[in-house]
Amino acid sequence: MAKVEEVIGLLKKMEGSVHVFKLDDKTRERLVQIEGEVKASLGITCYNQGVEECLHRKNVIVVIKDKRFRPPPEPTVLLIADNGEMLLGREIFPHERDQYTDKPNIVFLSSDFVVFTDRMPKSKECFLMPPVSFPEVAALPGVRNCVSCSPSPPGDMFVRASHDLPDDPKLASILIGYDNMKKGPRPHK
């Protein structure tokens, strides 16, 4: 079974990791409150499902990272509607940009976010920050239910302040939550 110290050691070795620590219970409780109060702009609601799922895991590790840290394996922001059944927009990565350029049904809201203009939702849209896989930790023996996410800007600032870390705009935090596999008798073959 992977010990918290092993997970922290692995994360500290990743390029771009600046600080790595376990989230304590008091900070976790306050972070739940902060994330529950986050509002999106332009009247569009925002739901950070990744933070919610991450904070329900037994262990939560924080990585404060710089731009050298590897990109996420999946989009971290989606624009959805109709109870999540319609994808209206998504974060894109630099290597994907060409496949969205010069398409009549695509509008770039920024260099890394596209909206599909040919999709008409029946209900109000919502920005969703889904849980994102974290393969390096998920591959460790004894780890299960591993997810990662980025907290909101107020959540990020709070986590850093609670550990006396500066509010440096060149840094960002990632939460990695996971459970331990339960010990028990080995299955019979």
Backbone torsions as a table, in degrees:
resi	resn	phi	psi	omega
1	MET	NA	133.1	-179.6
2	ALA	-70.9	125.1	175.7
3	LYS	-83.2	153.6	179.6
4	VAL	-54.3	-39.4	-179.3
5	GLU	-62.4	-35.7	178.1
6	GLU	-66.9	-42.8	179.5
7	VAL	-63.6	-46.5	178.4
8	ILE	-59.9	-43.0	179.2
9	GLY	-60.4	-43.9	177.9
10	LEU	-61.2	-46.2	-177.6
11	LEU	-67.2	-35.8	178.1
12	LYS	-64.0	-28.9	-178.6
13	LYS	-80.1	-14.0	-178.8
14	MET	-71.8	135.7	179.8
15	GLU	-58.6	132.6	179.0
16	GLY	95.3	-8.5	175.9
17	SER	-73.8	125.6	-179.5
18	VAL	-104.9	-44.5	176.5
19	HIS	-138.6	142.3	177.1
20	VAL	-139.3	130.7	-179.9
21	PHE	-158.2	159.8	175.9
22	LYS	-81.4	138.5	177.9
23	LEU	-77.9	124.6	-179.9
24	ASP	-81.0	162.9	-174.2
25	ASP	-61.2	-39.6	-178.6
26	LYS	-64.9	-44.6	178.7
27	THR	-66.4	-38.6	178.8
28	ARG	-60.2	-46.6	-179.5
29	GLU	-61.2	-43.3	179.9
30	ARG	-68.4	-36.6	179.0
31	LEU	-63.7	-37.9	175.8
32	VAL	-58.4	-44.5	179.0
33	GLN	-63.8	-46.9	-178.3
34	ILE	-60.0	-47.5	-177.7
35	GLU	-65.6	-30.5	178.2
36	GLY	-71.1	-17.3	-178.3
37	GLU	-99.3	-1.4	-175.7
38	VAL	-71.0	133.3	177.1
39	LYS	-119.9	142.0	176.3
40	ALA	-86.4	168.7	178.6
41	SER	-92.3	173.2	179.0
42	LEU	60.7	21.5	178.1
43	GLY	74.4	8.3	178.6
44	ILE	-94.9	128.6	179.9
45	THR	-72.3	162.8	-176.0
46	CYS	-134.0	129.8	179.9
47	TYR	-128.8	114.1	-179.9
48	ASN	-94.3	78.3	179.1
49	GLN	-61.8	-33.1	179.5
50	GLY	-60.6	-46.5	178.7
51	VAL	-63.9	-44.0	-179.5
52	GLU	-58.2	-48.4	-180.0
53	GLU	-67.1	-41.0	-179.0
54	CYS	-61.1	-44.8	-177.0
55	LEU	-72.5	-9.5	175.0
56	HIS	-89.9	-1.4	178.5
57	ARG	-84.1	156.2	-179.1
58	LYS	-61.6	-44.5	-177.6
59	ASN	-115.0	133.8	174.9
60	VAL	-128.9	121.0	179.1
61	ILE	-109.9	139.2	178.9
62	VAL	-106.4	133.2	171.4
63	VAL	-116.5	122.1	170.0
64	ILE	-95.6	120.6	-170.1
65	LYS	-125.0	161.6	172.1
66	ASP	-112.6	-172.9	-172.2
67	LYS	-68.0	-12.6	179.0
68	ARG	-77.2	-15.7	-179.1
69	PHE	-63.5	144.8	-177.3
70	ARG	-59.8	150.6	177.9
71	PRO	-70.9	162.0	178.2
72	PRO	-67.9	152.8	-179.7
73	PRO	-75.6	-18.1	179.2
74	GLU	-137.8	164.6	176.5
75	PRO	-57.5	143.1	180.0
76	THR	-102.6	-8.5	178.6
77	VAL	-138.7	129.8	176.4
78	LEU	-127.9	149.3	170.6
79	LEU	-108.9	115.9	-174.0
80	ILE	-123.6	167.3	174.4
81	ALA	-152.5	175.5	176.7
82	ASP	54.4	53.4	179.4
83	ASN	55.5	37.3	176.6
84	GLY	84.0	0.9	-177.6
85	GLU	-84.7	-14.6	179.3
86	MET	-122.0	124.9	176.3
87	LEU	-91.6	117.7	-178.6
88	LEU	-99.6	-22.4	-178.3
89	GLY	-169.9	164.3	-179.2
90	ARG	-159.8	157.2	171.3
91	GLU	-67.4	140.7	173.7
92	ILE	-123.0	156.8	-179.9
93	PHE	-101.3	157.6	-177.9
94	PRO	-51.3	-39.0	-178.5
95	HIS	-71.3	-11.9	179.2
96	GLU	-97.9	-13.4	-170.1
97	ARG	-53.6	-42.6	-177.3
98	ASP	-60.0	-34.5	-178.5
99	GLN	-72.2	-10.8	178.7
100	TYR	-108.9	-12.0	-177.4
101	THR	-73.9	141.5	176.5
102	ASP	60.5	31.7	174.8
103	LYS	-101.3	134.9	-176.2
104	PRO	-66.4	-22.6	-177.5
105	ASN	-100.5	13.1	-176.6
106	ILE	-119.8	132.1	172.0
107	VAL	-121.5	130.6	176.0
108	PHE	-85.2	116.0	173.5
109	LEU	-78.2	-28.1	174.5
110	SER	-154.1	-178.0	-179.4
111	SER	-68.6	-14.1	-177.7
112	ASP	-128.1	21.7	176.9
113	PHE	-145.6	128.6	179.7
114	VAL	-118.0	152.7	174.8
115	VAL	-122.0	137.3	178.4
116	PHE	-91.6	109.3	-173.0
117	THR	-79.2	-11.5	-178.4
118	ASP	-93.4	9.3	-179.8
119	ARG	-108.6	125.5	-176.8
120	MET	-113.8	108.0	-178.5
121	PRO	-76.3	156.5	175.8
122	LYS	-92.2	-22.5	-178.5
123	SER	-126.4	174.3	-177.7
124	LYS	-64.1	144.9	-179.8
125	GLU	-82.1	163.8	-177.2
126	CYS	-149.5	137.0	170.3
127	PHE	-80.6	127.4	-179.8
128	LEU	-117.8	128.3	171.1
129	MET	-104.3	98.7	-174.9
130	PRO	-77.3	162.6	170.9
131	PRO	-66.7	143.0	-176.8
132	VAL	-120.2	141.4	-179.8
133	SER	-66.1	156.6	174.7
134	PHE	-136.7	83.4	-169.9
135	PRO	-56.8	-34.3	-176.8
136	GLU	-62.9	-41.7	179.1
137	VAL	-79.8	-40.1	-179.3
138	ALA	-59.0	-28.1	-178.1
139	ALA	-78.6	-11.7	-179.0
140	LEU	-70.5	142.2	177.8
141	PRO	-60.8	136.2	176.7
142	GLY	86.9	-0.1	179.8
143	VAL	-98.1	135.6	173.9
144	ARG	-141.1	162.7	178.0
145	ASN	55.8	40.7	-177.2
146	CYS	-81.0	127.7	174.9
147	VAL	-138.8	157.8	174.9
148	SER	-133.8	166.4	-179.4
149	CYS	-168.4	168.8	172.0
150	SER	-111.1	132.7	174.7
151	PRO	-73.5	166.0	175.6
152	SER	-63.7	164.3	176.3
153	PRO	-54.4	-43.5	176.9
154	PRO	-64.7	-36.6	178.0
155	GLY	-66.3	-41.7	177.4
156	ASP	-60.2	-47.5	179.6
157	MET	-61.6	-41.5	-179.7
158	PHE	-63.5	-46.4	-179.1
159	VAL	-59.7	-44.6	-179.7
160	ARG	-65.6	-45.5	-179.2
161	ALA	-61.7	-36.7	-178.8
162	SER	-68.4	-13.3	176.8
163	HIS	-117.3	21.9	178.1
164	ASP	53.1	38.6	177.3
165	LEU	-102.3	145.3	-176.8
166	PRO	-69.5	154.2	175.2
167	ASP	-86.1	77.0	-176.8
168	ASP	-95.5	118.0	-177.9
169	PRO	-65.0	-12.4	178.3
170	LYS	-85.1	-2.8	-179.8
171	LEU	-117.2	156.1	176.3
172	ALA	-145.0	159.0	-179.6
173	SER	-109.8	150.0	174.0
174	ILE	-127.7	138.4	173.1
175	LEU	-104.3	134.1	175.2
176	ILE	-122.2	116.4	-179.5
177	GLY	-112.5	142.3	178.5
178	TYR	-156.5	158.8	173.9
179	ASP	-108.0	161.6	174.2
180	ASN	-94.1	145.9	174.2
181	MET	-67.5	141.2	-179.6
182	LYS	-73.5	139.2	174.5
183	LYS	-78.9	143.8	179.4
184	GLY	-176.5	-179.6	-179.9
185	PRO	-66.6	146.6	177.4
186	ARG	-70.6	141.9	178.5
187	PRO	-65.6	147.5	177.4
188	HIS	-76.9	144.1	178.1
189	LYS	-104.5	NA	NA
